[in-house]
Amino acid sequence: MKQNKESMKNYRFCPICKCVLTKTKDGIYYRLSCTKCDWVYYFNPLPSVAAFVCDNDNKILLIRRGVAPGKGKWALPTGFIEQSEQPEEAAIRELKEEANIKGTVQNLIGVYTEKTKFYGSIILVGYRISSTGDKPKPGTDAIEAKFFPSSKLPTIAFASHRAIIKDGLAKNENKISFIEVLKSKITEATITHTQLFYRGSMGIDSKMMKAANLAPGEKVQVLNYNNGERLETYTIEEKSGSGKIILYGPASKKGRVGDKLCILSYIFVSTDEAKKIKPRIIILDKRNRIKRRHI
């Protein structure tokens, strides 16, 4: 971080036309403005970011600051957003610069404000970042960098950082896990046709699709019992009651007419919702007619 030396008293002349600025009232605020070109100096809060890194053991990454403000105190890796950066990019950069850790932004924790004597007002954007597992090492603006148990944190230098840690831990506790579970299954399906040059992929009798709760264009996994091939593609409706199971395009190279297939579809749900999911399972006979259903 570099000290911001710009304040209202530092400006005397317009940076556009070089005329003397005058102090005017804009609502409840006083601003410096140019009466010639209408340029106005807005003394806005400085945009900055903070990186919240919490490992699987609920330990939080902190750095001991080597520069003011808060020199010698513990804080989150933090810094100002450069003109060429997105906020997420700034958070990843500051994490690397101050703790020598690479990371990926997971989500926004919140936006906070901090009033400082050193920089004036600051807007701080807090991000949850997952790290690559590297061991932290102090970098620029830092004396130390280490993980602390969330229950035994040292004194944190800034109120905004304390708020980010509090909100980040609360969201950790409320974190919802998602898993992929089976939604639909058509088994013992017999390939009736293959066609290489076609704008499509997996043709299925629409009656079967409806029974198995498959939608047109839905992604499916196809397993070939005869040759062990596995592929992912999407569904196309064939005429209802036709019994057609067709491999189109490059997928046609993965099976031959007469091969037996298992067609699967999955859905992402929370771990709680997964307990309630009942997949539609359709078993076909030799003529691709529905022999049994499990719902």
N, C-alpha and C positions, 0 to 999 in steps of 0.2 A: 504494500500500500504506500502511496505517496501523499504527503500532506496537501490538502486542497487549500490554496492560498487565495482563491477567489471568494470575495464577499462583497457586499454592497459598497463598502467604503473604498474598495480597491478600484472600482470603476469610476472614471471621470469623463471619459470620452467614448463616443459611439464607435464600435469596431467596424461599422459599415461605412459611415460617412465622416467620421472623426469630429463631429460636432460635440459640444459640451452637453452632457446628460443632465437632466433635471429630475428632481425627486417629485413623484406624483402619487396620489392615493388611488388605489384600485380596489374598491370594496373596503375590506378591513385591513388590506395590506398596502404598504408603501413600496413603490418600485422605482427604479431608475429607468428613464425612457428618453428617447430622442424625439424632439419636437419637429425635426426636419424629415426624417425617413420613417418615423414611427417604430423603430426598433425598441424592444423592451427587454430589460434584463430580469429574468426570472431566477431567483435564488432558490433552486429546487433541491430536494433531497438527493443524495448520491445513491445510485443503484449498486447494490452489492449482493454477494451470494455467500451461503454457508453450506458446508458438506456434512451431513449426518450419516456416519458409517457405524452400523451396529452389527456385530458378528453373530454367529449362531449361538454363542454362549451369553448373549445379551450384554456384551462388552462394547463400550462406545469409544471411538477414536477421538482423542484430544491432542492439541499441540500446546506447548508452553511458549507464549509469544516472546519473540526477541526484540520487538519494536513497540513503540507507543502507538495507540493507547493500549493499556492493559499489559505493558511490558512485564515479563516475569510471571504472568498469570496464565491459567489454562483457559482454552477456548476451542471452539470448533475450527477446522480449517476454513478460512474466510478471506474474502478480498473483493475488490471492485470489479465491475464488468467493463471490459475494454470496448471501445467503439465498434470493433469488427466482430464482436462475439455475441452469440446467443447466451442467455443466462445459464442454460444447462452446460454449455461448453466452458463457461467461466468457472462453474463449480468443479468440473472435472480437472481443469487446469490448476486451480488453487489447491486441490487435494494432492495433485502430483508435485506441485512446487513446494508445498509446506510439509508434506508427510511422505513424499516419494512413493505414493501408492497410486496405481491405476484403478479406475473404477468406471462404472456405468450407472447413469441416472435411472432410478427405479420409478420415482414419483415425486410430486411436489408435496411438501409437508405443509407449507404455509408462507405467507408474506407478513413481515414484521417491520416495526420501526424502532429506531434507536436515536436518541439525541446525545451527541457527544460534543465536548469542548474542542476536540481536535479537528473534527471534520464537519461539524454542524449536524444537520439531520441526515439520517441514513435510512434507506429502504432496503431491507434484507430479505432475500428470497432463499428459503431453506429447502434443500433437496435431500431425499433419502438416496444414498448411493451404495451400490454393492461393490465390494472391492475384489481384486483378483487373488487375495490371500497373501499378498506380499507383506513382509515385516516392515512396520513403519520406521522411517528414519527422518530426523529433522532436516528440513530444507531451508529455503529462503524464509526469512521473518520468523523462524522457529528455533527454539533452543532444544526442545525435546518433543517427541511424538510417541504416544503409546496408547494402548487400550486400557480402559478402566471398567471394572464391574459397574453396572448401572446403579447398584445399591451403595457404591462406595466412591462416588465422584468427588474430585477436589472442588474447591470454590471456583465457580465459573465467572469469568471477567465481566461478561455483558448480559444484561437482562434479556435481550433478544435471543441470545444463544441458549439461555436457560429455558426460554419458552419453546424453542425448536426442539430441544432435548425432551422436554415434557411431552410435547405433542407427538414427537417421533416415537417415544416409548408407548404412548397410549395407542397409537395406530399399530404398533407391533403386537400389542395384546389383542387388538380387534382384527388382526390380519386373517383373511379368509383364504383357505387353501382350495385350489381347484385341481381336479383330476379328470382324465379322459376315460369314459366308460362306454361299454357297448350299448348302442341304441337299437340297431336293426341287424337281422341276420337272415339271409336266404341260403340254405344249404342243400347239397345234392342237386344243384342246378346243372343241367346238361347244355353245353354249347351247341346251338342249332345252326349258326352261321358265323363266318368270319369275313371281313371285308377290309382290305388294307387302305385303299384310297377313298376316304369318306371323312366329312367334317363332323366327327363325333368320337365317341369312345366306347361306352358300355351300354348296349341296348337291352332293356328288360321289359317284359310284358307288364303293362301298366297295372293290371290286376294284381300281379305279384307285388309291385312297388307299393300300391295302396295297402295291401295286407301287411307288408313289412314296415310301413310308415317311412317310406323313402320318397323324397321329393325330386322332381326333375332337376338335373344339374347338381345334385348332391354328391359330395366326395365319398367314394367308397374304396375299400380295400378288397382286392380280389385274390383268392388263393386257389391254385390249380392242384387238385388232388393227384392228377396223373403225372405231372412233371415237376411239381414242387415250386413252380413259379409264383411270385408274389408281385402285385402291382397296385398302384393307386391311380384312380381315374374318376370320372364323373358319370352320372346316369343319364340315359336318354329313354324316353317312353316309347315302347313298341305297342302295337295294337292289343287292346284288352282281350284276354282269352286266347291269344295266338300261341302262347307258350314259348315265345322267342327269347333266347338268350344269345346276344350277338357281341362279339369283340370287333370293334372298329379301329381303324388307323393302326398305329404302331402296336397297340394292345393285341391286335390280331396275331402278332408273332409269338405271343405268350401262351397260345393254346390252339387246339385243333377241334374240329367238329366231333362231338361225342365225349370230349373231356368233361369231367365233373368239377364244378366250381363251388366255392363257398364265398359269398358276398357279404361284407361287413361294413357297418357304418357306426361311427362313434360320436359322442357329444361331450363337451366340456361342462362340468357342473361343480358346485362346491362339494366338499367332502360330506356335508350334511345332506345335501340333495341327492348325492349318489346312492344313499341308502334307500331312497324312494323310487329310483329308476327301475322300471321293469321292461327289459328289451323285448321287441317283437321278433320272434324266431319262427321262420317259415321253412318247413321241410317239404321238398318236392318229390314226386315219383319219377319214373323213367321217362314219362311224356311231359315233364315239367308242369304237372298239375299239382295244386296244393294238397299234400297228403295229410300233414298235421300242422297245427299252429300252437305256439307257446307264447302266451301274452301275460 
